[in-house]
Amino acid sequence: MKTDSSSDVVVIGGGPAGSTMASFLAMKGHDVTVLERERFPREHVGESMLPFCYHVFKQLGILDQMEERFVRKPGVRFIDVDGKANTAWCFSHHITGESALSFQVIRSEFDQVLLDHSVSLGATVHQETRVTNVDFGDDDVTVTAVGSAGEQQRHTARFVVDASGRDTYLANRLRTKTAHKELERTALSCSYWKGVVFKDTLEQGLIQIVYLGGEKQGWIWMIPLGTDRVSVGVVVNTSYFRAQRAIFKDQGIDDWHRALYLQELQAAPFTKDTLTNAHMERNMMVNGDYSYICHEKWGDRFALVGDASAFIDPIFSTGVFMAMNSSRIASEAVHIRLTQGSDAAGPAFEEAYDSIVGAYDLIDKLIRLFYTPEAINFAQLGAAGEAFEDFDHYKDAMAVYHFLIAGDFYERSTTYSEFVETLRDPGMFDKYKHFVLERPTLNAPSCEVPPNVAFHDGLKKHEPRRERDRI
């Protein structure tokens, strides 16, 4: 059986970038077809949201669902690997209003919410549909695909958006993808640990980030996703990952991924203690060497958004926000292309992608700082409280970091980049360190948020369903 369709836009991929693009274009009155390779819901990493996601959720019209379904996130806590130093970064210190509380989400359900919302707005979605070719004709684009039953599909459109995620469908064919060699990392994770001890700021809903120094050059995340559920991941330098693989294989350990994962969790006091009586309820996921940049991001009849455009290390939980906000921004340029033609669309795409690329560049700089903790250690940086009373300049500097970690990457990326570059200068950082980091009142150990704010009554409705359906 053969399927043919014609629409204004074909979106390749139904993840956060694709569904967001489809929703915004549908709200603008366009006919949109989404082709998603997998069947939702499906397992995925990337569960911690940034406060600036709040405004995108509100514009999409899904904020009520987010507030009902998912754990609230008031901040981030960074912890040294030995557990001796830690700092809680609380969004409410510099963000006023409801957006100071973000979300910790179960990605399989979150992605389903976004895709279902696209359908409710009028988008046509084909799941379990694998794109096999994109042909740019003189006046349109033809996307061929294979459906779940093996049927051939032919979809014509005026424009195509690649939101294929790490598959980077168009970039691979255009040969414009470059690996980010300086950020070669491998992540091992499990999205559901049960029986975890909720202590310190876990019970407030904060994501916990533990430094792994030395040759590991990595970190551990622990994200509370429910009243008795956390996602736990380990990220290490790929060279360390490969060296450990050789050691485990020499020892005859077949399931060396799991062995390495548990070894690193046991090595850090915080994760060792909180996982003492816990057990894994889901299989492990392994993702390696995931940082890259695609250099040709748009053309007359195509645009790349989300991970299909670039992906940078997930240490600051930027992935979903970058995917959704980039789609929101780019959707306006696509709308102009469809309604006003190529001449008007060119400047619109230039402006949109200047903003998007500037945001990615800023995140890249911030991540490089994180991986040089001998220069700047986020576990020892935090909100300095009384230390700033006589140093307004440094108070403003710390506010910048809070806004960055909250997701304020787009509108002021140039200003923030200059600030980050300033801290990379040894002389300037020595001054910063002396006046800010070495103050005795540095650490903010808590965001002082009651547990019932993060773990609200709405979870009681959804957690039994998730257990039943193994979501």
N, C-alpha and C positions, 0 to 999 in steps of 0.2 A: 504494500500500500504506500502511496506517495502523498505527502502533505505539502501544500503550497499555501503561502500567506503573503500578504502585502501590508506594510505599515509604514509609519513615518520613521521609526527608529527600531533597530534591533539591538538589544543589549545582550552581550555575551557574558553570562554569569549572574547568578541570583543572590550572591552574598550581600553584605552591607553596602558595598559600593554600587553594585548593580541594582539592588532593590531601591536604594535611595534615588539613584538616577531615574529609574522607571517611575517612581512615585512623583518626583518633582515634575517630570515631563508630562505625566498623565494629568497632574493638577493644572498644567498649563494648556491642557486640551489636546495633547498629541496622542496618536495611536502608537502604542509601544508593545513590542514583543520581546520577552525575556527567554533566553535559552540557557537552562541550568543543567550542568553535566550530572549532578547527583540528585538523589531523592531526599528531600528534607523531611524530618529533622535529621541532621548528621553531626557527628562529633567534630568539634573544632576548638582550637586554643584561642586565647585572647579574650578573657572574661571581664577584665577590669576597665571601666569606662572613665573618661575624664569629665570634669564639671562642664566644660564647654560643649559636650554632647547634648546637654540639657536643652539648649536652644534649638538644635537640629531636631531633636525628638518633638519639641513643641511645634515647630513649623510643619513637621510631617503629620502631626496629629496622633501620635502614639504615646504621648507623655502619661496619660492615665493608665495605660497598660503597663508601662515601665514601673510606675509607682506602686501598682498593685502586685506585680509578679516578682520583683527582684530585690535583693539586699541593697540597702543604701550605703554609700561609701563617703565618709567624711574626710578622708585623707590618705596619706601614705606614711609608712614607718620604715625607715632605713636602719639596719642593724649591722654592726661589725660582725665578722665571722666568729670571733671569740665571745660575742655577746656582751662585751664590756661597755660599748658605747651604742647609743641608739637615739634617733630623733624622729619625732612625729611631725610631719608636715600637714597642717590642718587647713583645708581650703577656706574655712570660715574666717581665718585670720586676715584674709585679703579679698574675699569675695562675699558680697552681701546678697541676701535674698535666697530663694529656694535652690538656685543652681549650685550653691556651696555643697550640697549633698548630691553626689553622683551615684552611680550604680555598679554593683558587681553582678554580672549576668551569667546564666548558663547559656553558652553560645548556641547550642543546638536549638533551644527554645527562642532565644533572642532573634536569631536569623530567620526562624519560621515566622515570628511576629512581623518582621520587616517585609518578608516576601508576601505573606497573606495580605498585608496592608496595601502592597502594590496592586494585588488582584482586586481588592475592594475599591480601589481608585480607577479601575478600568484596564489595567495592564493585562496582557495575555501571557501566561507563563507556561512553558514546556519544561518539565523536569525530566531527569534521566535522558537528556538530549545532548549529544556530543557534537560540537561544531567540527566540521571536517575541512571547510574551505571558506574563504572570504574573497569575493571577486569584485573589484571596483570597476564598474562600467563607466560609460560616458556620463550618464545621468543618474545612476542609482548604484546600490550595492546589493549583491546577491550573496546570501549566507546559506551554505548547504550544511546539513547536519544529519545525524542518525538518531532516531528515537529509541525508546526503551524496548520496543518489539523488533528493532532492526529496520524499521521503515525509513526510507529516504525522505528528507524534508528539504524544501527550497523556500527560503524566506527573502523577499525583496524589500528594500527600504531606501529611504533617502539618505539615511545616516546610520552608522554603526558605532556603538560604544563598547570598547573592550573593558569589561569588569571581571575578567577571568581569574583574577587573583594571581597566585604564584605560578599558575600555568602560563601567564604572560603571552597569550595566544598571538596577538598581532606583533608584539615586540620581537618574539622569536622569528616570525616570518619576515619582518623588516630588518632583522639582525641589528637591533639597536639596544640590546640589553647588555649591561656590563656588571659583573660581580663586584661587590664592595669588599675588596680583599682585606682591608684594615679591620673589618668587623666580621671576620669569619668565626661564627659561633654555632654550637649545636645545642638544641634544647631537648630534654627528656621530661615528660610530664604525665600526670594522671589527673583527670578532671573531677574525680570524686574520691576523696578520702573520708571515711566515716569513723567516728569515735575520737576525733581530735580534741585535745584540751584547749578550750577557748580562753586564753589568758592574755595579759597585757592589753594590747589594743585590738586584738582579734575580735573580742566580744563587742567592740565599738564599730566594727565593720571596716577597719582599715586594711588595705593590702600590706603585707609584710615583705620587705625586700632585704635579703641577707647578702652581704658582700662575700664573694669568694675570691680572695686575693692570690698573689703569687702567680705560678704558671697557669692556674685555672682561668684567671682574668674573667670571672663570671659572677653569677648571682643565683639566688634561690628566690622564687616567689611563693607566697602562700596567700590565697585569696578566699575569703569566706563567702560561700555561695548559698548557704542555707543555715538553718539552726543546728544541723549536725553534718555539714558538708563543706569541704574546702578543696580547692584546686591547688596542687603543689607541682612546681616545675623547677628543674635545674638547668642552668645555662652555663656552658663552659667553652673555653677556647677550643677550636676544632683540633688543633695540634695536641692538646692535652687529651681530648676525647679519643683520638687515634692511638695515643700512647697507652691509655688505659685499656683500650680494646685489645691491644697486643698482650698486655699483662694478663687480662682475664682469660684470653684464649689459650695462653701458655699454661694456665692453671686448669684448663679443661672445662671452663664454665661456658656452657652454650648460651644461656640467657644472660649475656654479659651486659646488655642494655639495662636490664632490671638491676643487676648487681652494681653497676656504676651509679645508677640513680639512687639506690638505697645507701650506698657508701657515702655519697656526698651529703645526703640528708642526715646521716648519723654523725658526720664530722662537725656540724655546726650545732652548738648547744641549744639554740632556740628551737630549731626544727626537730632535733633529737627529743627534746622534752615534750613538745606539743604533739608529737606523733607516737609517743611511747606505747599507747594502747590502741592506736588507730590501725585501720586496714584499708586497702585499696578496693574500691567497688567497681572500677572500670579498668580497661586495658590501658597500657602505656601508649603514648604517642611520641615519635621521634621526628624532629625537624632539624635539618642541617644546612649550614651555609646559606642562610635565607636573606641576607642583605644584598640588594642590587638596585640599580638605577636603569630605567629605560629612557633613552635620550630624545627620541622623536615622539612627542606626547599627543600631537594633534595634527590633523590635516583638513583638507576641504570637506571630506565626508567621513572622518573618523576622529575619535578621541579616546584616550586611555585614562582611566580613573582607578583610584585605590591601589591595591597591590599589583595590578596589571601595569601600573605606571612606575612604581618604586616601592621598595619596602626597606625600612631601616630597623635595626635592632629594637625589640619591643620593651626595653627596660622601663620606659616611662609610660607604657600602656597607650601609646599614640596610635596604634594601627587602625582601630575601628573609627576613631574620631577623624583621622586623616582620610580614611576611605569615604566616610559619609559626608564630611564637610567639603572635600574635594569634588565629590559628585554634585553636591548642592551648588557650589560655585560654577562648575563646568556646565551644569544643566542650563544655566541662563545663557551661556554662549551657544549651546546647541539650539536652544529655543530661538535665538536671534538668527542662527544659520537657517533654520527651517522657515522662519517667517519673513526675514528680510534679505536673505541671500548671502553669497560669499563675501561681497565687498564689506558689508556691515559686520559680518561675523569675524573677519580677520582681527580687527582691533579688540573685539570682545574676547576671543580666545587668547590673544596676547596678554591682556590684562588678567584674565582668569589664571592662566598658567604661570605668570610672574608671581602671583600671590601663592599659588600652590607650591611652586619650586622653592620660593623663599622660605616657606614653612618647613619643607623637607630639609633644606640646607641648615636651618636653625636647629632642628632636631638632631641632625648629624653632629653638629658642633657640641651640643649638650651631651650626647651619648659619648663622644670622645672624652669629655671631661669626666664622665662617670667611670670610664675604664682607666683613668689615671688617678686612683684614690690617694696616691702619695701626694698629689697636688690638691685635689678637692675631694673630700670624703663626705658624701651626703649624710652618712650616719652621724657625722660630727658637725653638720652645717646648720640644719633646721632653723626654727624660730628662736631668736636669741633673747626675746623678752626684755628684761630690764637692761640688758647690755646695750640696747639701742637708744635708751632715753636721751643720751647726750650725743648721739651720732645719727642724725637724720639721714645723712647721705647713705650710710650703710643699712639703715632701716629700709630705705627705698631700694637698695640693691637686693636685699632679701625678699622684698615684695616681688621683684622681677622674677626670682626663682620660683616663688609660689605660683605666679601667674603662668610661667612656662610649664610647670608640672600640672597645672590645671587645664592647659590646652590652648593658651592664647598665642598661637603660632603665626597667625595669618596677617592681621592688620598691622602689627608692629614688629615684623620679623627682622627688619634691618636694624632697628634700634636695639633689639635684644641681642642680635648677632654681635653688634659692637660691644655690648656689655660682656658677653661670653669671651670675646677676643681679649678684652681688657684683663679678665681674670687669668687668661693663659699667659700673660706677660709676667715673668717671675717677680720683677720689682713691684708691680702693682698688686700681685697676689700676696706678697709678703706683708704689705700694708693692710690688706683686707684681712689676712689671717691674724695679724696682731690685734686689730681693733674689734674683730667679730668672732673669729673661731676660737680664740684662746680665752674667751671670757668665761668665768665660772658659771654663769647663768645660761649657758648655751642650750642645753637639752630641754626640749619640751616633750615630756614622756607620754602625753595623752592629749586627745582632742576634747576630752570631757563630754563625750556624747553618751547618753544612756543606751544600754543594749537594745531597748525596745524601739529605738529610732531606726537602727540598722535592720534589726530582725522584727519587723512590724507584723501586725495581725494578718495582713494580706497574704503572707507566706503560708499561713495555716490552710488556706484554700488550695494552694498549688502544690505544696510538698507531697501530700498523699498521692496526687495524680502523677507526679514525677516518679515516685517510688513504684507505682503500679505500672507505668509505661516505660520504665527504665530510661528516663530522660536525664 
